[in-house]
Amino acid sequence: MPTTLKRLALIAYLIIATAASSPEDRQQFILKQPSTSTIPPCATPTTSSQELKQLLMLAPSEVDREAILLPNPPNACNITFQFVNTTHVPPTGGEIVLAGVDNFPALIGTQVSAAIGFVDACGLNVPHSHPRANEFLTVVQGQLIGGLVLESVPALTGRVNDSVPNPTVPEPVVMANLTQYTGMLFPQGEVHFQFNPTCEPAVFAAAFDNEDAGRVQIANTFFSIRDDDVLSAALGYPESLDARQIGRLRGHIPDSFAELMESCAKRCHIPSS
């Protein structure tokens, strides 16, 4: 008998046997199933995070990786990660918890990482990019607006020569309303953002195709340039934007993951300070 038919026959037998058995037999079968009480709790690791990183970076094969990460079966603590929302207090906007190579060594060599974002009412995940990874983000609670700034393409922007200032033609931006279980792709290196337009908190899960995706906050990075002449020229308003105004802008650019949107905060009766 072919292998596939054998498997189908076995499955059919198990279904029939379970249906024909007495309630007592079925109860015994249920009681024999593994329970969470048999899974050992995670203890304090015997290998430091730094040592684990070094061992994994030198591991030549998957068998070696497993021996390093899973030395005491059935303990799987080295390949589990707990996303916990602990540091932010509304109305700061939100917090992102990243599982990457810095805090989760098991990802070394896998080309994957992940993040959970906790976005409070009216919170904004400020415009940023990931220089080394594509991101696929899925809303798992609430609602978000996802925005993606497209590249400067003359056919789209109407610019014939990018060296000629044309502030009336902005870069094209696409946006999507992301309801629960809706995902959106943000290509590697592209500027993007997420905004919670509602008065209820939202949560998203994001996957990256690099264990070290990186994050560049656009405004923060741009205004980190300390040559004010460079900034004013890049902004295209050398006559109206002086050093004092640039300094004032620097002092208000957030370092946090998310900031409160004022118009939404008023609508939701959220204090701004």
PAFITI-308868 format. One record per residue (C-alpha): x, y, z; residue in one letter. Coordinates in steps of 0.02 Angstrom, whole numbers, padded with zeros to 5 digits. Each point is the difference from the previous one (the first is absolute). Layout:
N
+--------+--------+--------+----+
:      x :      y :      z : aa :
+--------+--------+--------+----+
:      X :      Y :      Z :  A :
...
+--------+--------+--------+----+
//
This chain:
273
+--------+--------+--------+----+
:      x :      y :      z : aa :
+--------+--------+--------+----+
:  00000 :  00000 :  00000 :  M :
:  00072 :  00173 : -00045 :  P :
:  00059 :  00107 :  00146 :  T :
: -00136 :  00132 : -00027 :  T :
: -00137 : -00131 :  00004 :  L :
:  00074 : -00076 :  00157 :  K :
: -00005 :  00170 :  00086 :  R :
: -00180 :  00030 : -00053 :  L :
: -00049 : -00173 :  00060 :  A :
:  00083 :  00031 :  00168 :  L :
: -00088 :  00167 :  00020 :  I :
: -00168 : -00080 : -00044 :  A :
:  00032 : -00140 :  00124 :  Y :
:  00038 :  00124 :  00140 :  L :
: -00158 :  00099 : -00038 :  I :
: -00108 : -00156 : -00001 :  I :
:  00082 : -00072 :  00155 :  A :
: -00023 :  00161 :  00096 :  T :
: -00182 :  00015 : -00052 :  A :
: -00036 : -00182 :  00046 :  A :
:  00086 :  00005 :  00168 :  S :
: -00095 :  00027 :  00161 :  S :
: -00005 :  00171 :  00086 :  P :
:  00116 : -00072 :  00134 :  E :
:  00127 : -00052 : -00133 :  D :
: -00006 :  00172 : -00080 :  R :
:  00024 :  00083 :  00169 :  Q :
:  00155 : -00106 :  00033 :  Q :
:  00067 :  00048 : -00172 :  F :
: -00025 :  00186 :  00039 :  I :
:  00085 : -00017 :  00169 :  L :
:  00154 : -00076 : -00081 :  K :
:  00030 :  00155 : -00108 :  Q :
:  00150 :  00110 :  00049 :  P :
: -00041 :  00143 :  00116 :  S :
:  00090 :  00163 :  00034 :  T :
:  00044 : -00064 :  00173 :  S :
:  00127 : -00119 : -00079 :  T :
:  00093 :  00143 : -00086 :  I :
:  00144 :  00061 :  00108 :  P :
:  00001 :  00185 :  00046 :  P :
:  00138 :  00112 : -00067 :  C :
:  00139 :  00018 :  00127 :  A :
:  00144 :  00122 :  00008 :  T :
:  00110 : -00043 : -00150 :  P :
:  00168 : -00081 :  00040 :  T :
:  00076 :  00078 : -00157 :  T :
:  00007 :  00189 : -00012 :  S :
: -00077 :  00087 : -00149 :  S :
:  00171 :  00057 : -00062 :  Q :
:  00072 : -00177 :  00013 :  E :
: -00152 : -00069 : -00090 :  L :
:  00024 :  00124 : -00142 :  K :
:  00182 : -00048 : -00021 :  Q :
: -00038 : -00186 :  00000 :  L :
: -00139 :  00019 : -00129 :  L :
:  00107 :  00108 : -00114 :  M :
:  00130 : -00139 : -00004 :  L :
: -00122 : -00145 : -00018 :  A :
:  00032 : -00084 : -00170 :  P :
: -00163 : -00098 : -00015 :  S :
: -00180 : -00005 :  00056 :  E :
:  00039 : -00150 :  00110 :  V :
:  00130 :  00104 :  00090 :  D :
: -00122 :  00143 :  00018 :  R :
: -00129 : -00115 :  00079 :  E :
:  00128 : -00069 :  00120 :  A :
:  00041 :  00176 :  00056 :  I :
: -00179 :  00064 :  00010 :  L :
: -00086 : -00157 :  00063 :  L :
:  00123 : -00090 :  00116 :  P :
: -00134 : -00063 :  00121 :  N :
: -00154 : -00068 : -00090 :  P :
: -00145 :  00027 :  00020 :  P :
:  00053 :  00174 :  00058 :  N :
: -00025 :  00121 : -00147 :  A :
:  00031 :  00164 :  00091 :  C :
:  00145 :  00055 : -00110 :  N :
: -00114 :  00004 : -00153 :  I :
: -00147 :  00089 :  00081 :  T :
: -00023 :  00187 :  00022 :  F :
: -00127 :  00093 :  00107 :  Q :
: -00063 :  00165 : -00072 :  F :
: -00049 :  00106 :  00149 :  V :
: -00072 :  00176 : -00007 :  N :
:  00074 :  00079 :  00156 :  T :
:  00089 :  00166 : -00026 :  T :
: -00124 :  00125 : -00069 :  H :
: -00136 :  00093 :  00091 :  V :
: -00143 :  00084 : -00096 :  P :
: -00008 :  00128 : -00073 :  P :
:  00177 : -00024 : -00065 :  T :
: -00068 : -00086 : -00155 :  G :
:  00068 : -00176 :  00005 :  G :
:  00145 : -00120 :  00007 :  E :
:  00082 : -00128 : -00111 :  I :
:  00077 : -00161 :  00066 :  V :
:  00126 : -00075 : -00120 :  L :
:  00068 : -00177 : -00003 :  A :
:  00167 :  00015 : -00089 :  G :
:  00177 : -00065 :  00014 :  V :
:  00040 :  00122 :  00140 :  D :
: -00125 : -00072 :  00122 :  N :
: -00044 : -00169 : -00078 :  F :
:  00159 : -00094 : -00053 :  P :
: -00099 : -00146 : -00073 :  A :
: -00033 :  00110 : -00153 :  L :
:  00184 :  00006 : -00049 :  I :
:  00018 : -00074 : -00173 :  G :
: -00187 : -00014 : -00032 :  T :
: -00028 :  00160 : -00100 :  Q :
: -00161 :  00035 :  00097 :  V :
: -00054 :  00113 :  00142 :  S :
: -00165 :  00063 :  00066 :  A :
: -00082 :  00139 :  00098 :  A :
: -00161 :  00034 :  00093 :  I :
: -00061 :  00179 :  00002 :  G :
: -00117 :  00067 :  00133 :  F :
: -00078 :  00159 : -00069 :  V :
: -00109 :  00100 :  00119 :  D :
: -00150 :  00103 : -00054 :  A :
:  00058 :  00136 : -00121 :  C :
:  00177 : -00070 :  00001 :  G :
:  00119 :  00021 : -00146 :  L :
:  00143 : -00115 : -00046 :  N :
:  00107 :  00142 : -00068 :  V :
:  00063 : -00007 : -00180 :  P :
:  00148 : -00118 : -00009 :  H :
:  00083 : -00130 : -00109 :  S :
:  00088 : -00168 :  00021 :  H :
:  00163 :  00004 : -00099 :  P :
:  00030 : -00187 : -00001 :  R :
: -00171 : -00084 : -00007 :  A :
: -00172 : -00007 : -00076 :  N :
: -00141 :  00010 :  00127 :  E :
: -00170 : -00084 : -00004 :  F :
: -00113 :  00076 :  00132 :  L :
: -00167 : -00072 :  00057 :  T :
: -00125 :  00083 :  00116 :  V :
: -00055 : -00123 :  00133 :  V :
: -00104 :  00118 :  00106 :  Q :
: -00090 :  00162 : -00041 :  G :
:  00032 :  00104 : -00156 :  Q :
:  00148 :  00090 : -00078 :  L :
:  00032 :  00107 : -00152 :  I :
:  00157 : -00058 : -00090 :  G :
:  00096 :  00125 : -00106 :  G :
:  00141 : -00027 : -00125 :  L :
:  00101 :  00139 : -00083 :  V :
:  00048 : -00050 : -00176 :  L :
:  00166 :  00035 : -00084 :  E :
:  00033 :  00157 : -00101 :  S :
: -00047 : -00052 : -00176 :  V :
: -00013 :  00142 : -00128 :  P :
: -00148 : -00085 : -00086 :  A :
: -00096 :  00003 :  00165 :  L :
:  00058 :  00165 :  00073 :  T :
:  00001 :  00105 : -00157 :  G :
:  00180 :  00051 :  00031 :  R :
:  00110 :  00013 : -00154 :  V :
:  00156 :  00044 :  00097 :  N :
:  00012 : -00047 :  00184 :  D :
:  00130 :  00136 :  00029 :  S :
: -00134 :  00132 : -00030 :  V :
: -00103 :  00036 :  00158 :  P :
: -00184 : -00036 : -00023 :  N :
: -00083 :  00002 :  00171 :  P :
: -00174 : -00003 : -00079 :  T :
:  00027 : -00181 : -00058 :  V :
:  00021 : -00112 :  00154 :  P :
:  00058 : -00179 : -00004 :  E :
: -00146 : -00118 : -00032 :  P :
: -00070 : -00084 :  00155 :  V :
: -00114 : -00152 :  00003 :  V :
: -00107 : -00042 :  00151 :  M :
: -00110 : -00145 :  00053 :  A :
: -00129 : -00025 :  00136 :  N :
:  00061 : -00152 :  00096 :  L :
: -00137 : -00083 :  00099 :  T :
:  00023 : -00155 :  00108 :  Q :
:  00101 : -00138 : -00086 :  Y :
:  00040 :  00111 : -00150 :  T :
:  00182 :  00006 : -00052 :  G :
:  00106 :  00124 : -00099 :  M :
:  00172 : -00018 : -00079 :  L :
:  00133 :  00134 :  00027 :  F :
:  00147 : -00028 : -00118 :  P :
:  00178 :  00007 :  00061 :  Q :
:  00067 :  00177 :  00017 :  G :
: -00167 :  00086 : -00037 :  E :
: -00066 :  00134 :  00120 :  V :
: -00161 : -00053 :  00085 :  H :
: -00108 :  00032 :  00153 :  F :
: -00154 : -00063 :  00092 :  Q :
: -00131 :  00104 :  00088 :  F :
: -00141 : -00050 :  00117 :  N :
: -00147 :  00113 : -00047 :  P :
: -00116 : -00071 :  00133 :  T :
: -00029 :  00027 :  00185 :  C :
:  00042 : -00182 :  00039 :  E :
:  00174 : -00083 :  00010 :  P :
:  00065 : -00102 : -00146 :  A :
:  00130 : -00138 : -00013 :  V :
:  00099 : -00057 : -00151 :  F :
:  00120 : -00143 : -00036 :  A :
:  00142 :  00030 : -00123 :  A :
:  00116 : -00125 : -00084 :  A :
:  00168 :  00044 : -00079 :  F :
:  00108 : -00100 : -00120 :  D :
:  00161 :  00044 :  00091 :  N :
:  00048 : -00036 :  00180 :  E :
:  00072 :  00177 :  00008 :  D :
: -00127 :  00106 : -00094 :  A :
:  00055 :  00167 :  00073 :  G :
: -00107 :  00156 :  00020 :  R :
:  00032 :  00176 : -00063 :  V :
: -00116 :  00135 :  00066 :  Q :
: -00010 :  00125 : -00141 :  I :
: -00024 :  00166 :  00093 :  A :
:  00116 : -00046 :  00142 :  N :
:  00138 : -00055 : -00119 :  T :
: -00018 :  00152 : -00114 :  F :
:  00006 :  00128 :  00141 :  F :
:  00149 : -00089 :  00078 :  S :
:  00104 :  00088 : -00134 :  I :
:  00085 :  00141 :  00095 :  R :
:  00041 :  00109 : -00150 :  D :
: -00149 :  00118 : -00005 :  D :
:  00046 :  00064 : -00173 :  D :
: -00014 : -00178 : -00066 :  V :
: -00170 : -00021 :  00081 :  L :
: -00071 :  00166 : -00062 :  S :
:  00062 : -00033 : -00177 :  A :
: -00071 : -00178 :  00002 :  A :
: -00168 :  00066 :  00058 :  L :
: -00003 :  00126 : -00141 :  G :
: -00043 :  00149 :  00110 :  Y :
:  00167 :  00086 :  00037 :  P :
: -00083 :  00170 :  00020 :  E :
: -00133 : -00049 :  00125 :  S :
:  00079 : -00139 :  00104 :  L :
:  00140 :  00067 :  00108 :  D :
:  00111 : -00087 :  00129 :  A :
: -00116 :  00044 :  00144 :  R :
: -00150 : -00080 : -00086 :  Q :
:  00101 : -00154 : -00041 :  I :
:  00054 : -00013 :  00182 :  G :
: -00180 :  00014 :  00056 :  R :
: -00050 : -00142 : -00117 :  L :
:  00141 : -00109 :  00066 :  R :
: -00064 :  00021 :  00176 :  G :
: -00172 : -00068 : -00043 :  H :
:  00042 : -00151 : -00108 :  I :
: -00050 : -00158 :  00095 :  P :
:  00120 : -00141 :  00040 :  D :
: -00144 : -00114 :  00048 :  S :
: -00086 : -00128 : -00109 :  F :
: -00161 :  00097 : -00009 :  A :
: -00068 :  00173 :  00030 :  E :
: -00173 :  00065 :  00037 :  L :
: -00097 :  00079 : -00144 :  M :
: -00078 :  00160 :  00067 :  E :
: -00159 :  00007 : -00106 :  S :
: -00043 : -00180 :  00041 :  C :
:  00042 :  00026 :  00184 :  A :
: -00125 :  00143 :  00010 :  K :
: -00135 : -00105 : -00081 :  R :
:  00034 : -00143 :  00122 :  C :
:  00015 :  00119 :  00151 :  H :
:  00178 : -00056 :  00035 :  I :
:  00109 :  00125 :  00096 :  P :
:  00154 :  00050 : -00098 :  S :
:  00113 :  00010 :  00153 :  S :
+--------+--------+--------+----+
//
